Amino acid sequence: MDLKSYSRWYEYFRARDDMFAATDTPFALGTSCGATDKRRARLNLITHLLKQIPYKKLPREKISCRSGRKRGGYRDPDYPFKFIKEVY
């Protein structure tokens, strides 16, 4: 933000408040997300959105990926692959 925008800080808040007052309805709820920590905010937002979707378990038949799989002479290469670090 530049210096001029800091002088309009409370105008931004008033505009935000007016927007929520005009658009927050029972049909389309206005929801906000704290975003001091962007990564955490995004994860919280994704979690919130996924919880809004009604899921039900569907019956599934068990499948086997190994049936019919033949190496056909393939062997794993002796190559030093570089993998990214797993975070989660």
MODELLER restraints for C-alpha pairs under 7 A, 6 or more apart:
rsr = mdl.restraints
at = mdl.atoms
rsr.add(forms.Gaussian(group=physical.xy_distance, feature=features.Distance(at['CA:20:A'], at['CA:30:A']), mean=6.17, stdev=0.5))
rsr.add(forms.Gaussian(group=physical.xy_distance, feature=features.Distance(at['CA:23:A'], at['CA:30:A']), mean=6.81, stdev=0.5))
rsr.add(forms.Gaussian(group=physical.xy_distance, feature=features.Distance(at['CA:24:A'], at['CA:30:A']), mean=4.58, stdev=0.5))
rsr.add(forms.Gaussian(group=physical.xy_distance, feature=features.Distance(at['CA:33:A'], at['CA:41:A']), mean=6.55, stdev=0.5))
rsr.add(forms.Gaussian(group=physical.xy_distance, feature=features.Distance(at['CA:33:A'], at['CA:45:A']), mean=6.89, stdev=0.5))
rsr.add(forms.Gaussian(group=physical.xy_distance, feature=features.Distance(at['CA:34:A'], at['CA:41:A']), mean=6.28, stdev=0.5))
rsr.add(forms.Gaussian(group=physical.xy_distance, feature=features.Distance(at['CA:35:A'], at['CA:41:A']), mean=5.14, stdev=0.5))
